[in-house]
Amino acid sequence: MSRIAMIGVGKLGLPVSVTIALKGHKVFAYDADESKLERYRAGIPDTGSYEPNLRGQLREALSSGNLMFCDSLEQMWRNMPSIIFIAVPTPSKPDNSFDNSYVKQALTDIDSLPRDDGYFPTIAIISTVLPMSMRNEFATLTRYPLVYNPFFIAMSTVIEDYRKPEFVLLGYEYVDSLTNRERNIMTDFYKEIYADEALEPPLLHMTWEEAEICKMTYNTMIGSKIIIGNTIMEMCHNIPYANCDTIVNAFQYATKRIVGTKYLKGGMSDAGLCHPRDNRALGYLCNKLNISTNMFNFIMGSRDKQSEWVSKLLIQHNLPIVILGKRFKAGSNLTEESGSILVAEIAQRMGGEVHFHDPMLNLVYLPSEPHVFLAAIDEDWTMSYPYPEGSIVYDVWRRFTPEAIENLKRIGATYIAVGKGK
């Protein structure tokens, strides 16, 4: 089994380190935040990084002896890992480009460690970066071979997404040689990782630039599907006898031209740590490169416009507004770039009074007078919320059962399924 290092053990690095360790590999993890490492050694993951069963899996990895949290890069280095993964943040800058300083610092720190002619690790960057970052910013900072190996994961399902990816993306300086050392090392590692999975994912080998573009535009394609799904929802809401679910469900059969229906569903706007910021960053890049058509800015503008449309639905009734669910992802505690927050901000700018009710976040708002409600989170409890008589309930996910709808009618509340024309 391989000896692996992980620099940066936050929302991405920690669950991936745990997964690799549970696969039998030795993992030496390091983070500049010493208090974080102390919590992890005690088997306590960050509460802000929601991941089902992570606490139990972390403790299992620790007890196996395969996961060690190192006090320093030097301690990590002395264990001579064959692959050093870098999973540090690349936060957005005011101009929407990414701040690569943490990646650069990690590479510089690695290169300053004592050189041993018998030890020559491969460095794999998994942090999200803009195209041209690898060649123009990172390559000159290290003597060791660099691979760009971004993951296609979502917060709260990192472990599951890493264990069962659609494909593994591996970017190199050049791909004309089929025998380059880092390609062989990464291939062997992933064949070990997925050896006991029912279906081994394809390993896609390409240049740094191709991998950078692939990672970023993958997220943009997801945002595009959400925009299309919400466009269909808005159309169907205004056209009699039209149900947006009927339409998008038809696309599951369009496997030749439209692959899969995931994300193609009317609902709240695209959200999370990755998709919106990646679209903004690519919009920045298109402006910088003077690209004729900037679809990324269009996607983000459409996201705002569609959220504004939802806000207008709520505002028109001249009642206080309650948004059920401040989070954007069912079963998680995630609120980053939440569509609920965006709708609330727009409605407030329009003069609306807006409140949140979200039990998972300990946000409680239980009015006794009529309000306008937006069931913004795709969870069952929205159907059993104690709606006051005379209220108006917008179901943006169209999840309310006939029984729940009938209960609303009995108390004199109005139910409106967003995306179903009357």
C-alpha positions as CSV (number, residue, x, y, z in Angstrom):
1,M,0.0,0.0,0.0
2,S,1.1,3.6,-0.6
3,R,2.3,6.2,1.8
4,I,0.3,9.4,1.2
5,A,0.5,13.0,2.5
6,M,-2.3,15.5,2.7
7,I,-1.5,19.2,3.2
8,G,-4.7,21.0,4.2
9,V,-7.3,19.0,6.1
10,G,-10.4,21.1,5.9
11,K,-13.8,20.3,4.4
12,L,-12.2,18.4,1.5
13,G,-8.8,17.2,2.8
14,L,-10.1,15.6,6.0
15,P,-12.8,13.3,4.6
16,V,-10.5,12.3,1.7
17,S,-7.7,11.6,4.1
18,V,-10.0,9.4,6.2
19,T,-11.2,7.6,3.1
20,I,-7.7,6.8,1.9
21,A,-6.7,5.6,5.3
22,L,-9.7,3.3,5.6
23,K,-8.6,1.8,2.2
24,G,-5.4,0.6,4.0
25,H,-3.0,3.4,2.9
26,K,-0.8,5.2,5.4
27,V,-1.8,8.9,5.4
28,F,0.3,11.7,7.0
29,A,-1.9,14.8,7.2
30,Y,-0.8,18.3,8.0
31,D,-2.6,21.6,8.4
32,A,-1.3,25.0,9.6
33,D,-4.2,25.3,12.1
34,E,-2.7,23.5,15.1
35,S,-6.0,23.6,17.0
36,K,-7.7,21.8,14.2
37,L,-5.2,19.0,14.3
38,E,-5.7,18.6,18.1
39,R,-9.5,18.2,17.5
40,Y,-8.9,15.6,14.8
41,R,-6.5,13.6,17.0
42,A,-9.3,13.4,19.5
43,G,-11.6,12.1,16.8
44,I,-13.6,15.4,16.6
45,P,-14.2,16.7,13.0
46,D,-15.1,20.3,12.4
47,T,-18.8,20.9,13.0
48,G,-18.8,23.4,10.1
49,S,-17.9,20.6,7.7
50,Y,-21.0,18.4,7.6
51,E,-20.3,14.9,6.4
52,P,-22.5,12.0,7.4
53,N,-20.7,9.5,9.7
54,L,-17.4,11.4,9.5
55,R,-16.8,11.3,13.3
56,G,-17.1,7.5,13.4
57,Q,-15.0,7.1,10.3
58,L,-12.3,9.5,11.6
59,R,-12.0,7.5,14.8
60,E,-11.9,4.2,12.9
61,A,-9.1,5.6,10.7
62,L,-7.2,6.8,13.8
63,S,-7.6,3.4,15.6
64,S,-6.4,1.6,12.5
65,G,-3.0,3.4,12.7
66,N,-3.2,4.4,9.1
67,L,-4.0,8.1,9.7
68,M,-1.5,10.4,11.5
69,F,-1.9,14.1,11.9
70,C,1.6,15.6,11.8
71,D,2.8,18.6,13.8
72,S,4.9,20.0,11.0
73,L,5.7,19.6,7.3
74,E,9.1,18.2,8.4
75,Q,7.4,15.4,10.3
76,M,5.2,14.6,7.3
77,W,8.3,14.7,5.0
78,R,10.3,12.3,7.2
79,N,7.7,9.6,6.5
80,M,8.6,9.8,2.8
81,P,5.1,9.7,1.2
82,S,5.1,8.8,-2.5
83,I,2.3,11.3,-3.3
84,I,1.8,14.7,-1.5
85,F,-1.8,16.0,-2.0
86,I,-2.3,19.7,-1.6
87,A,-5.9,20.6,-0.6
88,V,-5.6,24.1,0.7
89,P,-8.2,26.9,0.0
90,T,-8.1,29.1,-3.1
91,P,-10.5,31.8,-1.9
92,S,-12.2,34.2,-4.3
93,K,-10.6,37.7,-4.7
94,P,-12.7,40.9,-5.2
95,D,-12.3,40.6,-9.0
96,N,-13.6,37.0,-8.8
97,S,-10.3,35.4,-9.7
98,F,-8.8,32.9,-7.2
99,D,-6.2,33.6,-4.6
100,N,-3.5,30.9,-5.2
101,S,-1.3,32.1,-2.4
102,Y,-1.9,29.1,-0.1
103,V,-1.0,26.7,-2.9
104,K,2.1,28.7,-3.7
105,Q,3.1,28.7,0.0
106,A,2.6,25.0,0.3
107,L,4.8,24.4,-2.8
108,T,7.5,26.7,-1.6
109,D,7.5,25.1,1.8
110,I,7.8,21.6,0.3
111,D,10.7,22.7,-1.9
112,S,12.6,24.1,1.1
113,L,12.6,20.8,2.9
114,P,15.9,18.8,3.0
115,R,16.5,17.1,-0.3
116,D,17.3,13.4,-0.3
117,D,18.5,12.0,-3.7
118,G,16.7,8.8,-2.9
119,Y,13.3,10.4,-2.3
120,F,11.4,12.2,-5.1
121,P,7.7,12.5,-4.4
122,T,4.9,13.4,-6.8
123,I,2.9,16.5,-5.8
124,A,-0.8,16.4,-6.7
125,I,-2.8,19.6,-6.4
126,I,-6.5,19.1,-5.8
127,S,-7.5,22.7,-4.9
128,T,-9.6,24.3,-7.6
129,V,-7.6,26.8,-9.7
130,L,-8.2,28.8,-12.8
131,P,-6.7,27.6,-16.2
132,M,-3.0,28.4,-16.7
133,S,-2.3,28.4,-12.9
134,M,-0.3,25.2,-13.0
135,R,2.1,26.2,-15.7
136,N,2.3,30.0,-15.1
137,E,2.2,30.1,-11.3
138,F,3.1,26.7,-9.7
139,A,5.5,24.9,-12.0
140,T,8.5,27.2,-11.2
141,L,8.0,26.9,-7.4
142,T,9.0,23.2,-7.1
143,R,11.6,20.8,-8.3
144,Y,9.2,17.9,-7.9
145,P,6.8,16.6,-10.6
146,L,3.4,18.2,-10.4
147,V,0.0,16.7,-11.2
148,Y,-3.4,18.5,-11.2
149,N,-5.9,16.1,-9.7
150,P,-9.1,18.0,-8.8
151,F,-12.0,16.0,-7.4
152,F,-15.7,16.2,-8.5
153,I,-17.3,16.2,-5.1
154,A,-20.1,18.0,-3.2
155,M,-20.0,19.2,0.4
156,S,-21.8,16.7,2.7
157,T,-21.1,13.8,0.2
158,V,-17.3,14.1,-0.1
159,I,-16.6,10.6,1.0
160,E,-19.3,9.0,-1.2
161,D,-18.3,11.1,-4.2
162,Y,-14.6,10.3,-3.7
163,R,-15.3,6.5,-3.3
164,K,-17.5,6.4,-6.4
165,P,-16.5,9.1,-8.9
166,E,-17.7,9.3,-12.5
167,F,-14.1,9.6,-13.5
168,V,-10.7,10.6,-12.1
169,L,-9.0,13.6,-13.7
170,L,-5.2,13.7,-14.0
171,G,-3.4,16.6,-15.5
172,Y,0.3,16.7,-16.4
173,E,2.8,19.1,-17.9
174,Y,2.8,16.9,-21.0
175,V,0.9,13.7,-21.9
176,D,2.9,12.6,-25.0
177,S,4.9,10.1,-23.0
178,L,3.0,7.0,-21.8
179,T,5.7,6.1,-19.4
180,N,6.2,9.3,-17.4
181,R,6.9,8.6,-13.8
182,E,4.1,10.7,-12.2
183,R,1.5,9.2,-14.5
184,N,2.5,5.7,-13.4
185,I,2.5,6.6,-9.8
186,M,-1.0,8.2,-9.9
187,T,-2.4,5.3,-12.0
188,D,-1.1,2.7,-9.6
189,F,-2.5,4.7,-6.6
190,Y,-6.0,5.0,-8.0
191,K,-6.1,1.4,-9.1
192,E,-5.4,0.4,-5.5
193,I,-8.1,2.9,-4.2
194,Y,-10.8,1.5,-6.5
195,A,-9.7,-2.1,-6.6
196,D,-12.6,-3.3,-4.4
197,E,-15.2,-1.1,-5.9
198,A,-17.8,-2.7,-8.1
199,L,-17.0,-0.4,-11.0
200,E,-13.6,1.0,-11.5
201,P,-13.8,4.6,-12.7
202,P,-11.9,5.7,-15.9
203,L,-8.7,7.5,-15.4
204,L,-8.6,10.5,-17.8
205,H,-5.0,11.7,-18.5
206,M,-4.6,15.2,-20.1
207,T,-2.5,18.3,-19.9
208,W,-2.6,20.7,-16.9
209,E,-4.6,23.2,-19.0
210,E,-7.1,20.6,-20.2
211,A,-7.6,19.4,-16.6
212,E,-8.0,22.9,-15.2
213,I,-10.6,23.8,-17.9
214,C,-12.4,20.5,-17.4
215,K,-12.8,21.0,-13.7
216,M,-14.1,24.5,-13.9
217,T,-16.5,24.0,-16.8
218,Y,-17.9,20.9,-15.2
219,N,-19.3,23.0,-12.4
220,T,-20.5,25.6,-14.9
221,M,-22.5,22.8,-16.8
222,I,-24.2,22.0,-13.5
223,G,-25.1,25.7,-13.1
224,S,-26.4,25.7,-16.6
225,K,-28.7,22.7,-16.0
226,I,-30.1,24.5,-12.9
227,I,-30.8,27.6,-14.9
228,I,-32.6,25.6,-17.6
229,G,-34.6,23.7,-15.0
230,N,-35.7,27.0,-13.3
231,T,-36.5,28.5,-16.7
232,I,-38.9,25.6,-17.4
233,M,-40.4,26.0,-13.9
234,E,-41.0,29.7,-14.5
235,M,-42.6,29.0,-17.9
236,C,-44.9,26.3,-16.5
237,H,-45.9,28.4,-13.6
238,N,-47.5,30.9,-16.1
239,I,-48.9,28.4,-18.6
240,P,-52.1,26.4,-17.8
241,Y,-51.9,22.6,-17.7
242,A,-48.1,22.7,-17.7
243,N,-46.1,20.8,-15.0
244,C,-42.3,21.4,-15.1
245,D,-41.7,17.9,-13.5
246,T,-43.4,16.2,-16.4
247,I,-41.2,18.0,-18.8
248,V,-37.8,17.5,-17.1
249,N,-38.6,13.8,-16.4
250,A,-39.0,13.3,-20.1
251,F,-35.3,14.2,-20.5
252,Q,-34.2,11.0,-18.7
253,Y,-34.8,9.3,-22.0
254,A,-32.7,11.8,-24.0
255,T,-29.4,9.9,-23.4
256,K,-28.0,10.7,-26.8
257,R,-28.0,14.4,-26.5
258,I,-28.9,15.3,-22.9
259,V,-27.0,13.1,-20.4
260,G,-28.9,12.6,-17.1
261,T,-31.5,14.6,-15.4
262,K,-29.6,15.4,-12.1
263,Y,-29.8,19.2,-11.4
264,L,-32.3,19.6,-14.2
265,K,-35.2,20.4,-11.9
266,G,-37.1,23.5,-11.1
267,G,-36.3,24.8,-7.6
268,M,-34.0,27.1,-5.8
269,S,-30.9,28.6,-7.4
270,D,-27.5,27.0,-7.7
271,A,-25.6,27.2,-4.5
272,G,-22.6,26.0,-2.5
273,L,-18.9,26.7,-2.2
274,C,-17.9,25.7,-5.8
275,H,-20.5,26.4,-8.6
276,P,-21.3,30.1,-8.2
277,R,-17.7,31.2,-7.4
278,D,-16.3,29.0,-10.3
279,N,-18.7,30.7,-12.7
280,R,-17.7,34.1,-11.5
281,A,-14.0,33.2,-11.9
282,L,-14.6,31.9,-15.4
283,G,-16.5,35.1,-16.1
284,Y,-13.4,37.1,-14.9
285,L,-11.2,34.9,-17.1
286,C,-13.4,35.5,-20.2
287,N,-13.2,39.2,-19.7
288,K,-9.5,39.0,-19.3
289,L,-9.0,37.0,-22.4
290,N,-11.6,39.1,-24.3
291,I,-13.7,36.1,-25.2
292,S,-16.6,37.2,-27.5
293,T,-19.4,35.5,-25.5
294,N,-19.3,35.3,-21.7
295,M,-21.8,32.6,-20.9
296,F,-20.5,32.5,-17.3
297,N,-21.6,36.0,-16.5
298,F,-24.9,35.2,-18.2
299,I,-25.4,32.2,-15.9
300,M,-24.7,34.2,-12.8
301,G,-27.0,37.0,-14.1
302,S,-29.7,34.4,-14.8
303,R,-29.3,33.0,-11.3
304,D,-30.0,36.5,-9.8
305,K,-32.9,37.1,-12.2
306,Q,-34.6,33.8,-11.4
307,S,-34.2,34.4,-7.7
308,E,-35.7,37.9,-8.2
309,W,-38.7,36.2,-9.9
310,V,-39.2,34.0,-6.9
311,S,-38.9,37.0,-4.6
312,K,-41.6,38.9,-6.6
313,L,-44.0,35.9,-6.1
314,L,-43.6,36.4,-2.4
315,I,-43.7,40.2,-2.3
316,Q,-46.9,40.6,-4.3
317,H,-49.1,39.5,-1.4
318,N,-48.0,42.4,0.9
319,L,-47.5,40.0,3.9
320,P,-44.4,39.2,6.0
321,I,-42.4,36.4,4.5
322,V,-41.1,33.3,6.1
323,I,-38.5,31.2,4.2
324,L,-38.5,27.6,5.4
325,G,-34.8,26.5,5.2
326,K,-31.9,28.8,5.1
327,R,-29.7,25.9,4.0
328,F,-29.4,25.0,0.3
329,K,-28.8,21.2,0.6
330,A,-31.3,18.8,2.2
331,G,-29.8,16.8,5.1
332,S,-26.9,19.1,5.6
333,N,-26.0,22.3,7.5
334,L,-24.6,24.1,4.5
335,T,-25.6,27.7,3.8
336,E,-22.8,29.0,1.5
337,E,-24.3,30.9,-1.4
338,S,-27.7,29.6,-0.5
339,G,-30.6,30.4,-2.8
340,S,-32.7,31.0,0.3
341,I,-30.4,33.8,1.4
342,L,-30.3,35.3,-2.1
343,V,-34.1,35.4,-2.3
344,A,-34.3,36.9,1.2
345,E,-31.8,39.7,0.3
346,I,-33.7,40.5,-2.9
347,A,-37.1,40.5,-1.2
348,Q,-35.7,42.8,1.6
349,R,-34.4,45.2,-1.1
350,M,-37.9,45.3,-2.4
351,G,-39.2,46.3,1.0
352,G,-40.3,42.9,2.2
353,E,-40.1,41.7,5.8
354,V,-38.3,38.4,5.7
355,H,-37.8,35.7,8.4
356,F,-36.1,32.3,8.4
357,H,-37.2,29.1,10.0
358,D,-34.7,26.2,9.9
359,P,-34.7,23.6,12.7
360,M,-31.2,22.3,11.8
361,L,-29.7,25.8,12.3
362,N,-31.8,26.5,15.4
363,L,-33.7,29.2,13.6
364,V,-37.3,29.3,14.9
365,Y,-40.0,31.5,13.7
366,L,-43.6,30.5,14.4
367,P,-46.0,33.3,13.7
368,S,-49.7,33.1,14.6
369,E,-50.8,35.7,11.9
370,P,-51.0,35.1,8.1
371,H,-47.6,35.1,6.3
372,V,-46.3,34.2,2.9
373,F,-44.2,31.0,3.2
374,L,-41.6,29.7,0.8
375,A,-40.8,26.0,1.3
376,A,-37.2,26.4,0.1
377,I,-35.6,23.3,1.5
378,D,-36.3,19.9,-0.1
379,E,-37.2,18.2,3.3
380,D,-40.4,16.6,4.7
381,W,-40.8,18.8,7.7
382,T,-41.9,21.7,5.5
383,M,-45.2,19.9,5.1
384,S,-45.9,19.6,8.8
385,Y,-44.9,23.2,9.8
386,P,-47.7,24.9,11.7
387,Y,-48.9,27.3,9.0
388,P,-51.3,30.0,10.4
389,E,-54.8,30.3,9.0
390,G,-55.0,32.6,5.9
391,S,-51.3,32.1,5.0
392,I,-50.0,31.5,1.5
393,V,-47.5,28.6,1.0
394,Y,-45.3,28.4,-2.1
395,D,-43.8,24.9,-2.7
396,V,-40.8,25.5,-4.9
397,W,-39.9,21.8,-5.0
398,R,-43.5,20.5,-5.6
399,R,-43.0,17.9,-2.8
400,F,-46.2,18.4,-0.8
401,T,-48.3,15.3,-0.7
402,P,-52.1,15.4,-1.5
403,E,-52.7,14.9,2.2
404,A,-50.5,17.8,3.2
405,I,-52.2,20.1,0.6
406,E,-55.6,19.1,1.9
407,N,-54.5,19.9,5.5
408,L,-53.5,23.4,4.3
409,K,-56.9,23.9,2.7
410,R,-58.6,22.8,6.0
411,I,-56.9,25.6,7.9
412,G,-57.7,28.2,5.3
413,A,-54.2,28.4,3.9
414,T,-53.5,28.7,0.1
415,Y,-51.1,26.2,-1.5
416,I,-49.2,27.1,-4.6
417,A,-47.0,24.7,-6.4
418,V,-44.3,26.7,-8.2
419,G,-43.9,25.4,-11.7
420,K,-47.4,24.0,-12.1
421,G,-49.7,26.2,-14.3
422,K,-53.3,26.4,-13.0
